[in-house]
Amino acid sequence: MSQPIALRALLQRFPDFRFLLLARFLSVIAMLTQSVTLGWQVYSIARIDHTVDQSAFLVGMVGLIQFLPMFALVLLAGETADRYDRRKILMASIGLQLFCSSALAIEASSSHPSLIVIFAFAGLFGVARAFTMPASASLGPMLVPRDILPRAIGLNSLAMQTGMVVGPWVGGVLCAVSVPISYAAAGGLYCLAATSLCFIRANTKPEHRGGARLTLIAEGLTYVWSNKVVFGAISLDLFAVLLGGVTALLPVFARDILHVGADGFGLLRSAPAIGGGLMAFTLSVRPIHYNAGFWMLCAVAIYGVATVIFAVSTWLGLSLLMLALLGAADSVSVYVRQSLVQLLTPDAMRGRVSAVSSLFISASNELGEFESGVAARLLGPIGAAIFGGVGSVTLTGLWAWMFPALRRAHLFARLDDEPGAQSGSQNQKTPATTNG
């Protein structure tokens, strides 16, 4: 059976996973539609009274405001995902995101939208995201057997990358029409995502062995710290995107550097996901087995180089190409990180370990937006992007030296064919090996 047929069979044989995949796809579109709208609205309001650099700083503040509640709550959220029904947690989180979208739509409809109110709901959205990420990441492995989990991870990455293509485009187009309508569309997509989760019939409550919350949270942190392959992978992803991310600066590049307006802004936001989606499809058909750590390091270096070229480009075509390239490189990094976390972690601990991974992801995305805003305030938008790209390339060499186990890490070449593989910690081989 060919790999594409196997992918179709996976979706046919496991309807619960199919509904989860649909919910993730819809919620990613909703989240990015809302994110694009937030960035465009904040920048448009700020430009009335502030300079370009000051307005870019305020756009970066949106990322910080979303990150702070996630930083405060995500470890608790991970322990919660190891204690209670993960599907219900995910549904409640999506419900809160729906409330935020609705509130933002109402505020945007007023004659003078307030940045303070917008920032407040952005922070509440961060609370919802804190509980969404560990519950969602730990729910998938409960719905498919471990022997096909790598392929399921590839499908999940493909669905998310596809949503990351559609979401920014939808947000950019709707922003040009009406900001309130764009927020309302995000809310409608959240409704559909929650509905899809209602059709999951599997038991999604993990086996909880009891214990104090703080003790269990500390256990998850210890597990991540002691496994240098996993820690090296998620920390590399954190600092590379934290420094090299240009998402928060795209409104500035679209409006004041490339001069392409809201429609062009939507194209810029979609370009990384187009490259990432193509790479995710490739990985779902031909997963990485050997030299996974090496390819992750190469991908981060390519990510940095593409960021630098994007920073100095004044041609929309080249800018889109570089954004697509850095998106493809980021997709490789995400795939390797997710595979290591899901395959190495027992189910009873997946919520807590996924929470740590989610914390790193959140820091790289939301806190990275804040870093971009600060750097733009000091260096200008072009200088900030160059600084981040050079930093990502530098980190690649540093992490290759600091984490030799990551540099030599493999995934089992015949993992799909291991008949004795089981979920959890029993009879579970370590999929990461080293050459010596």
N, C-alpha and C positions, 0 to 999 in steps of 0.2 A: 504493500500500500504506500502510495506516495505521501510526502509530508503534507501537501495541501488537503488531500482526502482525509488524512488523520486529524487535521485541524477541524474539518467539518464534522467528523465523527465525534470529536470531543464535545462540540456544542450540542450535537444531537443526543448523546448519551447522558449528559449532565445538565438538565434544564435549570437546576438551581444556579449553577455557575453561569449559565446563559443570562438569567435574570440579573445576577449580580453584575455581570459585564455590561448589560444595558444600563443599569442604574449608574455605574461608574461613568460610562460614556456620556449620559445625559447630564450628570452632575458636573463633569469636567467642562462641558460646553457652557453650562449655567455659570460656573465659577469664573471662567475666563471672560465670558460676556460681561459679567458684573465687574471683573477686574479692569478690563479695557475701559468700561464706562466710568469707573471710579477715577482712573488715571486721567482720562480726557476731561472729565468734569472738573476735577480739582485743578488741573493745569489751566483750563479755560477761565475758571473763576479767579485763580491767582494772578493770571497775566493782566487782569484789569488794573491791579494796583502794584504789581511787582515786576522786576526785571526777569529775563529768561533764567538766569542762574538761581535767583530766589524762588521762582516758580518751580524749577526742577527740584529744589530742596524740599518744597512742600509736597510734591508728588512722592518723593522718597519717604516722607513722613507717614504716608499711608501704609507703606510696608512695615515701618517700625511699630505703628499702632496695632497692626494685625499680629505682629510677631510677639509682642509683650504678653498678651493673655495666653497665647499658645505656649510660650516658654514657661509660664507659671503653672499651666494645667496639664501639659501633655503627658508627663510621667504619671500623674494621677489617672489620666484618661487611659493610659496603657494598662495600669493595674485594674481599672474598671473593666476593660475589654477582656481580661483574664478571669474576671469574677462573674460577670453578667452576660446575658444574651447579646451577642455581637450584632445581630441583625437589628434588634430593637434599639440598641445604642446608635447605630448608623441612621435609622429612621428618625430618631429624635434629633440628631445633629442636622440632618437635612431639613427637618422642619424648622429649626432655628435659622438656618440659612435662608429659607423661604421668607421667614418673618423679616430678616434684614433687607432682602431684596424689595419686599413690599414697602417697608419703611423708607428706603432710599428713593423709590419711585414717587412716593408721596412728597418727600422733601424736595426732590428735583422739580416737581410740578409747581412749587411756590414761586413767587415772583423774584425772591432774593434768597436762593439756597445758601444755607450757612455751612461754612467749612467745619465748624465745631460739631454740628449735628452729623455731618457726613463722617467725620473722624470717629464719632462715638459709635455709629453703627458699623463702621469698619472694625473697630475693636471688638464689638459683639460678634461679628462674623469670625474674628480670630478665635473666640471662645468655641464656636461651633466647629471650626476646623481642627481644634485641638483634640476633640473627641472623635471626629470623623476619620482621621488618618490611621490611628492604631486599630480601630474597629474594622475599617475597610481592609487594611493590609492583612490582618489576622483572620478575616472571615473566609477569604478565598481558599486557603489550604484545607478548610473544613468541608469544602464542597466537591473536591476532586481527589482521587488517590495520589499518593506521593509519587508514584512511578511516572505520572504524566504531568507533575507539577511544573517542571521547567518549561514545557510547551504551553501550559496554562499561563505562566508568567509572561511568556512572549505574546500570547493573545491579549492579556490584560494590558501590556505595554502598547500594543498596536491600537487597542480601543481608546486608551488614554491619549495617545499621540494623535489619533484621528480627531478626537474631541478637541485637542489643542490646535488643530488646524481650523476646525469649524468655528470654535468659540470666539477667537479674536476677530475672525472675519465677520461673524454675526454682530459682535459688539461694535466693530468699526462702522459697518453699514448702518446699524440702528442708531449709533451716536450721531451720524450725519442727519438722520431723520428726526429723532427725538430722544433725549436722554431718559425721560421717564418711561418711554416705551421699551427702551433697551433694558432697564431694570425690571420692568414687568415681564419681559420675555424670559429673563433669567429665572424669575419666580415661577413661571409656568413650567420651565424645564425641571426645576427642583420638584414640583408636584409630580411630574411624570416619573422622575427617578424614585421617589418614595413609593409610588404605586407599583413600580417594578419589583421593589423589595418585598412587597406584600405577597408576591407569588412564590417566594422561597419557602419550601416545606421542610427542609432538613433541620435537624437539631443543631442550632448554632450557639448553644450555651456550652462553654468549655467546662471540662472537669476541674473544679476548683478544690485544691487541697487544704485551703484555709491558711490563716496566718495574718499577722498585723500588716496593714497597708505599707507602712514605711519599710518593714523588713522585706516585703515582696518587691517593692520598688528598688531597694538596694540590691536585691538579688539579680534583677534584670540589668542594672548598671554594671555589676561585677561581671556578669556573663559577657557583656559587650567588651568591657575593658580587657578581660583575660584572653579574648579571641582576637589576636592581632590582625588576622586577615580581615575579619568583619570590621574591626575598629579602623583599620587603615583605609578600607574601601569607603566607609561612610564619612570619615573625616576628610578624605581627599575630595569627595563630592561636595562637602560643605564649603571648604575654603576656595575651591576652584570657582564655584558658582557665586560665592559671596564676593569674590574679587572681580570675576570676569563677567558677571551678569549685566546686561545692558537693558533689561526689560523696562525698568523705571525711566530710562532715558529716551525710550522710543517716541513718546509724545514730543520731546524736544527735537529729536532728529527729524521727525515727520513734518513738524510745523515750521521750524526755524533753520534747518540745515538742508534737508532734501526738498522742502516746500511742496509736499504732496497732500496735505490736508487729512481729514478724518478717514477717507477711503484708503489713502495710502498708508495711514497709520494701521488700519486693519490688516493690510497686506504685510506690513512689517511684523506685526504681532503673530501672523499666521506662518510666516516663513520658517522660523525654527521648528515648528511642529510639523511642517511639510517634510523637511529633512529628517526629523525624528520619526515621523510615521513611516517613511520609506525604509529607514533603518530598522524600525521595530518589526515591520513585515518580514524583512530579510531574516531577522533573528528568530521570529516565530517559525519560519520554515527551516532555517539552518542555524540552530542554537550554537553558541560558543561552548566548546568543551575544553580544548587545550589552550594554555597561555591566556586565560581570562584576565588575570591581573596585568599582564603585559599589555594587552589590548586596551584595558581600561586606562592605563597610564598614557598610552599613545593617544587615546581619544581626548583626554584632558589637555594634552599639549596642542592638539589640533584645535580644540575649543578656544584656547588662548590666542593662537595665531589668527584664527578667523575673526575673533573679536577685534584685534588690532587693525586688520584690513577693513572691517566694517567701520571702525572709528574714523578712518581717513578718507573713506569713500564719499564722493559727492554725486555718484550715479546710482539711481534707484535699482537698476538691474544688478549691479555688483553688490550693493548692500543686501538685496534679497538673497543672492547666492551665498554670501558669507553667513547670513543668519540661518539659512537652510543647512549649511555645512556645520555650524556650531550646534545646531539642533540634532543633526545626525550623530555627532560626536557625543553629545550629552546623552543620547538614547543608549549608546553602548555602555556608558558609565552607569546609567540607571539600571540597565538590564543586569550587569554583573553584580551591582550592589544588592538588588532585590533577590537575585538567585542565591547569593551567599547567605543573606539574612533568612530567607524562607527555608532553605535546605538544611542549614546548620542548627536551626532553633526548634526545640520541642514545642508541641502545640500549646501545652500548659503555660509556656513562657512567651509565646509569640506576641501577645498584646504588649507586654512590657518592652521586649526587644524592638518591636515595631515602633513603639513610642519613642525610644531613643533615636532610631533611624528617622522617624518623623520630625523629631526635634532638630536634627541636623538638616533635614530637607527644608524645614521652615526657616531655619536660620539662613540657609543659603538663598532662599527665595525672598521672603519678606524682609529679613534683616539686610539682605543684599541690596534690596531696593533703597533702603535707608542709606547704606554705604555709598551707593551710586549718587544719591542726592547730595550727600555731604561732599563727596569727591567732585561733583559737578560745581558745587558752590565754590570750592577752592581752586579747581583746575580747569573749570569749564567742561561742558559735556564731552567734547572730543578728547580732551586730556584725561578725563575720568575713565573713558572707555579704553584708551591706550594703557593707562595704568593698570586697569583690571586684567587686560589680556596678557600683558607682560608678567603680571603676578601669577596668573594661571600656569604659564609655561615654567616659571621658576619653581612653583610648587610641585610640578611633575618630577623634576629632578630631585627635589628635597624628599618627597615621599618615597621615591624609588630607593633612596639611600636609607631612610628611617624605617621603612617597612619591607625588608627583603622577602618576607613570607608572602606579602601581597604581590610583589613583582614576579614571584615564581608560582603563583596560585593557578591551579587548574580546576575545572569542573569535571566530574567523572564522565568519561567518554561514552559509557554504556549505562548511564544512570536509568534511562527509560526501560532498560531490559533487566534491571535487577529485580527478580521475583520476590526476594525476601525483604525488600525495602518496605518500611512501615513509617507511618507518621508518628510524631513524638520522638522520645529519646531512645526507645527500645529498638534494638537491631538497626539503628541508623548509622550508616557509615558517613564519615566526613567527606563531603564532596570536594573540598579544597585540599589539594596535595601540593607538595613542593618538590623541586628537583634537588634533593639533598638536604 
